[in-house]
Amino acid sequence: MKDDTGQIFINLAPANISIPPKTGKKAIVTGEVAFENGNFFIIARGLEIR
């Protein structure tokens, strides 16, 4: 995911979430922030596309 402020990797696999491309749509992700190999990312638990 990315916006004007930056970008972050969202791991959707643990929650078995898949999404079709929705360029320009807003997404709300719930989950846990994780840190590995010097990078932050989110392990998704839920996703809403608006």
Buried (B, 14 or more C-beta within 10 A) or exposed (E): EEEEEEEBEBBBEEBEBEEEEEEEEEBEBEBEEEEEEEEEBBBBEEBEEE
